[in-house]
Amino acid sequence: MPTPIEDVVDLMLACHARIRHFLGVARAVGRGEAASEAVLRDACDRTRRYFLEALPRHVADENESVLPRLRGRSASLDAALAAMHLQHTDHAPVVDALVRLLDRVALDPASPESPAHRASLLRCAETLTADLEHHLAAEETQVFPAMRALLSDAEKAQILAELRARRQA
């Protein structure tokens, strides 16, 4: 059985993989890669649901479970945590725009406005991808290694329990 640290960091890394996946889906929809209207609507719905439901839970995991337990361990880590927290706030309007554009594209994929909506979606998804890739990489190189190195097994187990509780709520 894996140790709690492997579980909690692996779960966080899996969330990052899903963020990247759904950003890729949004870009593909924006490029018009869906094979049919039904496939396009499904892709929009799944991606919209991810960004409305799962991403906020991941942000809460980091802000409410990880940040308070790592804060105060070192000046460089505190700077990384402060940047992470600020970026979560900064990303919210772009995520909201992405969700609105997914709705617009899914509403009527055959409409004359659909190509313009898809182009807007692609630009938004590309912007969010660039912003989040920088954000995710910083977490993966600064925050997650600190979780592995600095948190006790009890703290890691508490974080894991909190992550699981957010997903059951």
VOGU-3710 file (C-alpha; in Angstrom, 3 decimals, decimal comma):
1> mptpiedvvd> 0,000/0,000/0,000  1,407/3,453/-0,919  2,299/5,835/1,874  0,031/8,869/2,425  2,604/11,240/0,919  2,661/9,276/-2,323  -1,099/9,244/-2,349  -1,621/12,939/-1,685  1,052/14,222/-4,052  0,057/11,674/-6,684
11> lmlacharir> -3,559/12,844/-6,366  -2,467/16,450/-6,824  -0,399/15,479/-9,862  -3,380/13,578/-11,287  -5,456/16,751/-10,918  -2,822/18,622/-12,889  -2,977/15,982/-15,617  -6,757/16,419/-15,811  -6,408/20,206/-16,031  -4,031/19,770/-18,962
21> hflgvaravg> -6,350/17,209/-20,573  -9,424/19,424/-20,441  -7,494/22,449/-21,677  -6,491/20,264/-24,621  -10,123/19,331/-25,217  -11,102/23,026/-25,174  -8,373/23,832/-27,698  -9,461/20,937/-29,925  -13,071/22,147/-29,843  -11,857/25,644/-30,645
31> rgeaaseavl> -9,955/24,296/-33,656  -13,111/22,532/-34,854  -11,733/19,016/-34,387  -15,040/17,474/-33,211  -16,327/14,815/-35,579  -19,998/15,665/-35,112  -22,305/18,041/-33,279  -22,984/15,354/-30,669  -19,258/14,836/-30,044  -18,714/18,589/-29,865
41> rdacdrtrry> -21,554/19,080/-27,373  -20,274/16,213/-25,235  -16,739/17,602/-25,254  -18,023/21,045/-24,304  -20,200/19,615/-21,531  -17,438/17,489/-19,998  -14,927/20,321/-20,173  -17,404/22,856/-18,775  -18,276/20,508/-15,904  -14,599/19,952/-15,125
51> flealprhva> -13,869/23,674/-14,870  -17,044/24,410/-12,877  -16,834/21,489/-10,438  -13,453/19,765/-10,266  -11,087/22,699/-10,731  -12,573/24,679/-7,798  -12,092/21,627/-5,566  -8,445/21,396/-6,612  -7,958/25,100/-5,916  -9,543/24,588/-2,485
61> denesvlprl> -7,210/21,638/-1,890  -4,223/23,869/-2,466  -5,527/27,001/-0,728  -7,182/25,358/2,275  -5,230/22,149/2,845  -1,730/22,586/1,456  -0,952/26,292/1,842  -1,674/26,581/5,592  0,442/23,526/6,375  3,455/24,685/4,355
71> rgrsasldaa> 3,332/28,394/5,168  6,181/29,605/7,358  8,614/26,824/6,480  10,930/29,027/4,388  10,937/32,438/2,699  11,241/30,944/-0,790  8,391/28,516/-0,160  6,247/31,308/1,280  6,851/33,298/-1,925  5,828/30,319/-4,054
81> laamhlqhtd> 2,698/29,779/-1,945  1,751/33,459/-2,160  2,172/33,375/-5,948  0,095/30,186/-6,159  -2,715/31,743/-4,140  -2,697/34,988/-6,145  -2,679/33,100/-9,444  -5,722/31,107/-8,379  -7,584/34,409/-8,072  -6,134/35,746/-11,326
91> hapvvdalvr> -7,175/32,644/-13,287  -10,823/32,781/-12,203  -12,048/35,355/-14,785  -10,377/33,478/-17,645  -11,881/30,187/-16,442  -15,292/31,904/-16,321  -14,808/33,173/-19,868  -13,800/29,689/-21,023  -16,972/28,201/-19,513  -19,162/30,849/-21,184
101> lldrvaldpa> -17,507/30,187/-24,546  -17,960/26,423/-24,171  -21,663/27,075/-23,538  -21,887/29,308/-26,586  -20,184/26,782/-28,868  -22,306/23,894/-27,580  -25,588/25,802/-27,863  -25,726/25,743/-31,655  -22,646/24,261/-33,326  -24,175/24,713/-36,788
111> spespahras> -25,020/28,407/-36,406  -23,322/30,967/-38,646  -21,713/32,436/-35,515  -20,199/29,122/-34,479  -16,826/29,593/-36,241  -16,363/32,946/-34,483  -17,328/31,404/-31,138  -14,890/28,539/-31,687  -12,125/31,012/-32,569  -12,822/32,927/-29,343
121> llrcaetlta> -12,816/29,662/-27,422  -9,473/28,698/-28,945  -7,893/32,051/-28,017  -9,238/31,817/-24,476  -8,102/28,186/-24,086  -4,639/29,039/-25,391  -4,341/31,960/-22,959  -5,485/29,832/-20,039  -3,170/27,003/-21,088  -0,156/29,319/-21,081
131> dlehhlaaee> -1,095/30,818/-17,720  -1,884/27,500/-16,083  1,130/25,685/-17,488  3,395/28,199/-15,777  1,326/27,887/-12,587  1,241/24,068/-12,617  4,965/23,801/-13,322  5,758/26,067/-10,363  3,615/23,938/-8,074  5,190/20,748/-9,388
141> tqvfpamral> 8,739/22,026/-8,885  8,301/23,992/-5,637  5,151/23,134/-3,700  4,778/19,401/-4,292  8,412/18,559/-3,460  8,001/20,613/-0,264  4,934/18,555/0,603  6,985/15,386/0,237  9,948/16,718/2,209  8,465/18,896/4,933
151> lsdaekaqil> 5,079/17,540/5,936  4,692/14,797/8,505  2,834/11,619/7,678  -0,002/12,844/9,908  -0,250/16,130/7,982  -0,220/14,280/4,668  -2,963/11,974/5,906  -5,031/14,980/7,013  -4,642/16,610/3,591  -5,630/13,361/1,907
161> aelrarrqa> -8,741/13,103/4,086  -9,675/16,703/3,286  -9,233/16,110/-0,469  -11,463/13,062/-0,305  -14,083/14,903/1,777  -14,278/17,713/-0,818  -15,006/15,165/-3,515  -17,775/13,507/-1,506  -19,507/16,802/-0,664
//
